[in-house]
Amino acid sequence: MYIVLSQKKDFKSEYKDKLFQLYHFPASYRSRINTGDTFIYNQGSRSQPGTNNVRYYYGTGVIGSIYTLDEGVTYFAELKQCKSFYNNVSIKFEDGEDRGKYIEQLGYEDKRNRPNWQSSIRYISLEAYKTIINMSGGLIDVSANVDIEAIKSDLKLSIDNFYLGDNHQSLVDIIAFSTSLMQKYGIMVK
């Protein structure tokens, strides 16, 4: 089965998720997710204060073990074989004859006009999955090096400190974190 997991990547979540490691969800979604399912990560918030529309797809993986720690009130799904997208993928086609159409509609044209954004776990077709993967610009393995997301988060914080806090020492941190990312992605600097 192919599913979409809505996961706030750029904004704080009220759940105990660990990006590319663990997905925390309420019991009401338990029937929609199973060990072995292939998932696509979706930045699910339509808007946050001071931002425009921020929905996009950014990664993929496979659902591992699913368990509860609170007698079935909420569940955790371990995430395996995770890969981040080289480029975020828009939720809609941006050009061609399908321009403006939601990618998740592929295979469901007769059943829904648009994705059910209220649902944090949604089914998608194999066609939609393959389309998103093809639009990603490539996949970056993050299963072995999950700390890459921590590096990105630290880089964002340093940039904020430089621009918003007028902290010029943050430039040293920005260079260090950028170098770490380039090493992780295998980009050579001459």
C-alpha positions as protocol buffer text, in pm:
chain_id: "A"
residue {
  index: 1
  type: MET
  ca { x: 0 y: 0 z: 0 }
}
residue {
  index: 2
  type: TYR
  ca { x: 116 y: 357 z: -71 }
}
residue {
  index: 3
  type: ILE
  ca { x: 34 y: 629 z: 180 }
}
residue {
  index: 4
  type: VAL
  ca { x: 107 y: 993 z: 256 }
}
residue {
  index: 5
  type: LEU
  ca { x: 221 y: 1089 z: 606 }
}
residue {
  index: 6
  type: SER
  ca { x: 162 y: 1453 z: 690 }
}
residue {
  index: 7
  type: GLN
  ca { x: 459 y: 1561 z: 895 }
}
residue {
  index: 8
  type: LYS
  ca { x: 546 y: 1916 z: 993 }
}
residue {
  index: 9
  type: LYS
  ca { x: 905 y: 1956 z: 888 }
}
residue {
  index: 10
  type: ASP
  ca { x: 941 y: 2333 z: 903 }
}
residue {
  index: 11
  type: PHE
  ca { x: 708 y: 2393 z: 1198 }
}
residue {
  index: 12
  type: LYS
  ca { x: 663 y: 2254 z: 1548 }
}
residue {
  index: 13
  type: SER
  ca { x: 432 y: 1954 z: 1584 }
}
residue {
  index: 14
  type: GLU
  ca { x: 228 y: 1858 z: 1888 }
}
residue {
  index: 15
  type: TYR
  ca { x: 321 y: 1492 z: 1826 }
}
residue {
  index: 16
  type: LYS
  ca { x: 636 y: 1309 z: 1937 }
}
residue {
  index: 17
  type: ASP
  ca { x: 762 y: 1248 z: 1585 }
}
residue {
  index: 18
  type: LYS
  ca { x: 1129 y: 1208 z: 1497 }
}
residue {
  index: 19
  type: LEU
  ca { x: 1182 y: 1306 z: 1136 }
}
residue {
  index: 20
  type: PHE
  ca { x: 1279 y: 1007 z: 920 }
}
residue {
  index: 21
  type: GLN
  ca { x: 1278 y: 782 z: 1229 }
}
residue {
  index: 22
  type: LEU
  ca { x: 943 y: 772 z: 1408 }
}
residue {
  index: 23
  type: TYR
  ca { x: 586 y: 876 z: 1323 }
}
residue {
  index: 24
  type: HIS
  ca { x: 341 y: 941 z: 1612 }
}
residue {
  index: 25
  type: PHE
  ca { x: -31 y: 930 z: 1534 }
}
residue {
  index: 26
  type: PRO
  ca { x: -374 y: 898 z: 1704 }
}
residue {
  index: 27
  type: ALA
  ca { x: -559 y: 567 z: 1726 }
}
residue {
  index: 28
  type: SER
  ca { x: -822 y: 690 z: 1478 }
}
residue {
  index: 29
  type: TYR
  ca { x: -564 y: 642 z: 1197 }
}
residue {
  index: 30
  type: ARG
  ca { x: -444 y: 296 z: 1300 }
}
residue {
  index: 31
  type: SER
  ca { x: -640 y: 117 z: 1025 }
}
residue {
  index: 32
  type: ARG
  ca { x: -477 y: 333 z: 755 }
}
residue {
  index: 33
  type: ILE
  ca { x: -115 y: 237 z: 824 }
}
residue {
  index: 34
  type: ASN
  ca { x: 55 y: -103 z: 826 }
}
residue {
  index: 35
  type: THR
  ca { x: 403 y: -246 z: 853 }
}
residue {
  index: 36
  type: GLY
  ca { x: 551 y: -264 z: 503 }
}
residue {
  index: 37
  type: ASP
  ca { x: 354 y: 30 z: 359 }
}
residue {
  index: 38
  type: THR
  ca { x: 556 y: 271 z: 146 }
}
residue {
  index: 39
  type: PHE
  ca { x: 508 y: 633 z: 246 }
}
residue {
  index: 40
  type: ILE
  ca { x: 562 y: 980 z: 105 }
}
residue {
  index: 41
  type: TYR
  ca { x: 629 y: 1260 z: 354 }
}
residue {
  index: 42
  type: ASN
  ca { x: 410 y: 1570 z: 312 }
}
residue {
  index: 43
  type: GLN
  ca { x: 469 y: 1906 z: 482 }
}
residue {
  index: 44
  type: GLY
  ca { x: 106 y: 1925 z: 580 }
}
residue {
  index: 45
  type: SER
  ca { x: 40 y: 2272 z: 715 }
}
residue {
  index: 46
  type: ARG
  ca { x: -149 y: 2493 z: 474 }
}
residue {
  index: 47
  type: SER
  ca { x: -30 y: 2806 z: 644 }
}
residue {
  index: 48
  type: GLN
  ca { x: 156 y: 2928 z: 946 }
}
residue {
  index: 49
  type: PRO
  ca { x: 166 y: 3283 z: 1077 }
}
residue {
  index: 50
  type: GLY
  ca { x: 373 y: 3498 z: 841 }
}
residue {
  index: 51
  type: THR
  ca { x: 394 y: 3239 z: 562 }
}
residue {
  index: 52
  type: ASN
  ca { x: 221 y: 3151 z: 239 }
}
residue {
  index: 53
  type: ASN
  ca { x: 110 y: 2804 z: 137 }
}
residue {
  index: 54
  type: VAL
  ca { x: 377 y: 2562 z: 253 }
}
residue {
  index: 55
  type: ARG
  ca { x: 251 y: 2220 z: 143 }
}
residue {
  index: 56
  type: TYR
  ca { x: 501 y: 1999 z: -38 }
}
residue {
  index: 57
  type: TYR
  ca { x: 641 y: 1644 z: -50 }
}
residue {
  index: 58
  type: TYR
  ca { x: 994 y: 1593 z: 79 }
}
residue {
  index: 59
  type: GLY
  ca { x: 1078 y: 1229 z: 145 }
}
residue {
  index: 60
  type: THR
  ca { x: 990 y: 862 z: 131 }
}
residue {
  index: 61
  type: GLY
  ca { x: 1044 y: 537 z: 319 }
}
residue {
  index: 62
  type: VAL
  ca { x: 883 y: 220 z: 449 }
}
residue {
  index: 63
  type: ILE
  ca { x: 675 y: 169 z: 761 }
}
residue {
  index: 64
  type: GLY
  ca { x: 845 y: -60 z: 1013 }
}
residue {
  index: 65
  type: SER
  ca { x: 706 y: -182 z: 1345 }
}
residue {
  index: 66
  type: ILE
  ca { x: 394 y: -15 z: 1485 }
}
residue {
  index: 67
  type: TYR
  ca { x: 338 y: -2 z: 1861 }
}
residue {
  index: 68
  type: THR
  ca { x: 160 y: 183 z: 2140 }
}
residue {
  index: 69
  type: LEU
  ca { x: 286 y: 301 z: 2478 }
}
residue {
  index: 70
  type: ASP
  ca { x: -46 y: 426 z: 2614 }
}
residue {
  index: 71
  type: GLU
  ca { x: -283 y: 129 z: 2568 }
}
residue {
  index: 72
  type: GLY
  ca { x: -392 y: 230 z: 2218 }
}
residue {
  index: 73
  type: VAL
  ca { x: -464 y: 602 z: 2262 }
}
residue {
  index: 74
  type: THR
  ca { x: -179 y: 686 z: 2024 }
}
residue {
  index: 75
  type: TYR
  ca { x: 65 y: 482 z: 1817 }
}
residue {
  index: 76
  type: PHE
  ca { x: 421 y: 504 z: 1689 }
}
residue {
  index: 77
  type: ALA
  ca { x: 542 y: 374 z: 1354 }
}
residue {
  index: 78
  type: GLU
  ca { x: 913 y: 314 z: 1303 }
}
residue {
  index: 79
  type: LEU
  ca { x: 1032 y: 449 z: 969 }
}
residue {
  index: 80
  type: LYS
  ca { x: 1280 y: 245 z: 763 }
}
residue {
  index: 81
  type: GLN
  ca { x: 1474 y: 287 z: 437 }
}
residue {
  index: 82
  type: CYS
  ca { x: 1414 y: 662 z: 451 }
}
residue {
  index: 83
  type: LYS
  ca { x: 1523 y: 895 z: 176 }
}
residue {
  index: 84
  type: SER
  ca { x: 1497 y: 1272 z: 158 }
}
residue {
  index: 85
  type: PHE
  ca { x: 1417 y: 1436 z: -175 }
}
residue {
  index: 86
  type: TYR
  ca { x: 1686 y: 1643 z: -339 }
}
residue {
  index: 87
  type: ASN
  ca { x: 1409 y: 1895 z: -424 }
}
residue {
  index: 88
  type: ASN
  ca { x: 1077 y: 1948 z: -249 }
}
residue {
  index: 89
  type: VAL
  ca { x: 786 y: 1853 z: -475 }
}
residue {
  index: 90
  type: SER
  ca { x: 482 y: 2079 z: -511 }
}
residue {
  index: 91
  type: ILE
  ca { x: 144 y: 1925 z: -423 }
}
residue {
  index: 92
  type: LYS
  ca { x: 13 y: 2036 z: -765 }
}
residue {
  index: 93
  type: PHE
  ca { x: 137 y: 2002 z: -1119 }
}
residue {
  index: 94
  type: GLU
  ca { x: 290 y: 2336 z: -1211 }
}
residue {
  index: 95
  type: ASP
  ca { x: 283 y: 2303 z: -1590 }
}
residue {
  index: 96
  type: GLY
  ca { x: 154 y: 2094 z: -1879 }
}
residue {
  index: 97
  type: GLU
  ca { x: -197 y: 1971 z: -1938 }
}
residue {
  index: 98
  type: ASP
  ca { x: -237 y: 1874 z: -1570 }
}
residue {
  index: 99
  type: ARG
  ca { x: -136 y: 2220 z: -1442 }
}
residue {
  index: 100
  type: GLY
  ca { x: -317 y: 2300 z: -1117 }
}
residue {
  index: 101
  type: LYS
  ca { x: -425 y: 1939 z: -1059 }
}
residue {
  index: 102
  type: TYR
  ca { x: -325 y: 1779 z: -729 }
}
residue {
  index: 103
  type: ILE
  ca { x: -72 y: 1499 z: -776 }
}
residue {
  index: 104
  type: GLU
  ca { x: -256 y: 1289 z: -515 }
}
residue {
  index: 105
  type: GLN
  ca { x: -560 y: 1284 z: -747 }
}
residue {
  index: 106
  type: LEU
  ca { x: -379 y: 1047 z: -984 }
}
residue {
  index: 107
  type: GLY
  ca { x: -565 y: 717 z: -969 }
}
residue {
  index: 108
  type: TYR
  ca { x: -848 y: 873 z: -767 }
}
residue {
  index: 109
  type: GLU
  ca { x: -995 y: 1114 z: -1024 }
}
residue {
  index: 110
  type: ASP
  ca { x: -1341 y: 954 z: -998 }
}
residue {
  index: 111
  type: LYS
  ca { x: -1341 y: 942 z: -619 }
}
residue {
  index: 112
  type: ARG
  ca { x: -1215 y: 1280 z: -500 }
}
residue {
  index: 113
  type: ASN
  ca { x: -1160 y: 1633 z: -630 }
}
residue {
  index: 114
  type: ARG
  ca { x: -867 y: 1702 z: -401 }
}
residue {
  index: 115
  type: PRO
  ca { x: -679 y: 1529 z: -118 }
}
residue {
  index: 116
  type: ASN
  ca { x: -842 y: 1515 z: 223 }
}
residue {
  index: 117
  type: TRP
  ca { x: -604 y: 1759 z: 391 }
}
residue {
  index: 118
  type: GLN
  ca { x: -769 y: 1697 z: 729 }
}
residue {
  index: 119
  type: SER
  ca { x: -638 y: 1341 z: 726 }
}
residue {
  index: 120
  type: SER
  ca { x: -273 y: 1310 z: 828 }
}
residue {
  index: 121
  type: ILE
  ca { x: -251 y: 960 z: 676 }
}
residue {
  index: 122
  type: ARG
  ca { x: -393 y: 925 z: 323 }
}
residue {
  index: 123
  type: TYR
  ca { x: -384 y: 657 z: 55 }
}
residue {
  index: 124
  type: ILE
  ca { x: -223 y: 739 z: -279 }
}
residue {
  index: 125
  type: SER
  ca { x: -194 y: 543 z: -599 }
}
residue {
  index: 126
  type: LEU
  ca { x: 123 y: 382 z: -731 }
}
residue {
  index: 127
  type: GLU
  ca { x: 102 y: 631 z: -1020 }
}
residue {
  index: 128
  type: ALA
  ca { x: 100 y: 928 z: -779 }
}
residue {
  index: 129
  type: TYR
  ca { x: 388 y: 777 z: -581 }
}
residue {
  index: 130
  type: LYS
  ca { x: 601 y: 727 z: -893 }
}
residue {
  index: 131
  type: THR
  ca { x: 519 y: 1078 z: -1018 }
}
residue {
  index: 132
  type: ILE
  ca { x: 630 y: 1237 z: -691 }
}
residue {
  index: 133
  type: ILE
  ca { x: 952 y: 1032 z: -686 }
}
residue {
  index: 134
  type: ASN
  ca { x: 1027 y: 1129 z: -1049 }
}
residue {
  index: 135
  type: MET
  ca { x: 975 y: 1498 z: -966 }
}
residue {
  index: 136
  type: SER
  ca { x: 1201 y: 1486 z: -657 }
}
residue {
  index: 137
  type: GLY
  ca { x: 1530 y: 1540 z: -842 }
}
residue {
  index: 138
  type: GLY
  ca { x: 1680 y: 1237 z: -670 }
}
residue {
  index: 139
  type: LEU
  ca { x: 1679 y: 1061 z: -336 }
}
residue {
  index: 140
  type: ILE
  ca { x: 1925 y: 1106 z: -50 }
}
residue {
  index: 141
  type: ASP
  ca { x: 1959 y: 817 z: 197 }
}
residue {
  index: 142
  type: VAL
  ca { x: 1898 y: 947 z: 549 }
}
residue {
  index: 143
  type: SER
  ca { x: 1846 y: 615 z: 729 }
}
residue {
  index: 144
  type: ALA
  ca { x: 2214 y: 581 z: 809 }
}
residue {
  index: 145
  type: ASN
  ca { x: 2273 y: 949 z: 880 }
}
residue {
  index: 146
  type: VAL
  ca { x: 1959 y: 1086 z: 1040 }
}
residue {
  index: 147
  type: ASP
  ca { x: 2168 y: 1364 z: 1194 }
}
residue {
  index: 148
  type: ILE
  ca { x: 2153 y: 1545 z: 857 }
}
residue {
  index: 149
  type: GLU
  ca { x: 1815 y: 1688 z: 960 }
}
residue {
  index: 150
  type: ALA
  ca { x: 1971 y: 1814 z: 1283 }
}
residue {
  index: 151
  type: ILE
  ca { x: 2246 y: 1980 z: 1079 }
}
residue {
  index: 152
  type: LYS
  ca { x: 1984 y: 2149 z: 858 }
}
residue {
  index: 153
  type: SER
  ca { x: 1797 y: 2268 z: 1167 }
}
residue {
  index: 154
  type: ASP
  ca { x: 2117 y: 2409 z: 1320 }
}
residue {
  index: 155
  type: LEU
  ca { x: 2197 y: 2583 z: 990 }
}
residue {
  index: 156
  type: LYS
  ca { x: 1852 y: 2749 z: 983 }
}
residue {
  index: 157
  type: LEU
  ca { x: 1898 y: 2865 z: 1342 }
}
residue {
  index: 158
  type: SER
  ca { x: 2242 y: 3012 z: 1263 }
}
residue {
  index: 159
  type: ILE
  ca { x: 2104 y: 3197 z: 961 }
}
residue {
  index: 160
  type: ASP
  ca { x: 1824 y: 3340 z: 1178 }
}
residue {
  index: 161
  type: ASN
  ca { x: 2079 y: 3446 z: 1440 }
}
residue {
  index: 162
  type: PHE
  ca { x: 2282 y: 3622 z: 1173 }
}
residue {
  index: 163
  type: TYR
  ca { x: 1996 y: 3804 z: 1001 }
}
residue {
  index: 164
  type: LEU
  ca { x: 1749 y: 3856 z: 1284 }
}
residue {
  index: 165
  type: GLY
  ca { x: 1987 y: 3872 z: 1578 }
}
residue {
  index: 166
  type: ASP
  ca { x: 2261 y: 4062 z: 1396 }
}
residue {
  index: 167
  type: ASN
  ca { x: 2509 y: 3807 z: 1535 }
}
residue {
  index: 168
  type: HIS
  ca { x: 2811 y: 3816 z: 1303 }
}
residue {
  index: 169
  type: GLN
  ca { x: 2977 y: 3523 z: 1484 }
}
residue {
  index: 170
  type: SER
  ca { x: 2695 y: 3309 z: 1337 }
}
residue {
  index: 171
  type: LEU
  ca { x: 2872 y: 3332 z: 1001 }
}
residue {
  index: 172
  type: VAL
  ca { x: 3132 y: 3087 z: 1134 }
}
residue {
  index: 173
  type: ASP
  ca { x: 2853 y: 2845 z: 1231 }
}
residue {
  index: 174
  type: ILE
  ca { x: 2684 y: 2889 z: 891 }
}
residue {
  index: 175
  type: ILE
  ca { x: 3007 y: 2796 z: 714 }
}
residue {
  index: 176
  type: ALA
  ca { x: 3063 y: 2494 z: 943 }
}
residue {
  index: 177
  type: PHE
  ca { x: 2709 y: 2359 z: 904 }
}
residue {
  index: 178
  type: SER
  ca { x: 2714 y: 2420 z: 526 }
}
residue {
  index: 179
  type: THR
  ca { x: 3042 y: 2229 z: 500 }
}
residue {
  index: 180
  type: SER
  ca { x: 2890 y: 1940 z: 700 }
}
residue {
  index: 181
  type: LEU
  ca { x: 2593 y: 1926 z: 462 }
}
residue {
  index: 182
  type: MET
  ca { x: 2818 y: 1928 z: 157 }
}
residue {
  index: 183
  type: GLN
  ca { x: 3019 y: 1640 z: 302 }
}
residue {
  index: 184
  type: LYS
  ca { x: 2703 y: 1441 z: 381 }
}
residue {
  index: 185
  type: TYR
  ca { x: 2567 y: 1494 z: 29 }
}
residue {
  index: 186
  type: GLY
  ca { x: 2904 y: 1414 z: -130 }
}
residue {
  index: 187
  type: ILE
  ca { x: 2953 y: 1758 z: -284 }
}
residue {
  index: 188
  type: MET
  ca { x: 3316 y: 1837 z: -340 }
}
residue {
  index: 189
  type: VAL
  ca { x: 3442 y: 2189 z: -280 }
}
residue {
  index: 190
  type: LYS
  ca { x: 3753 y: 2308 z: -470 }
}
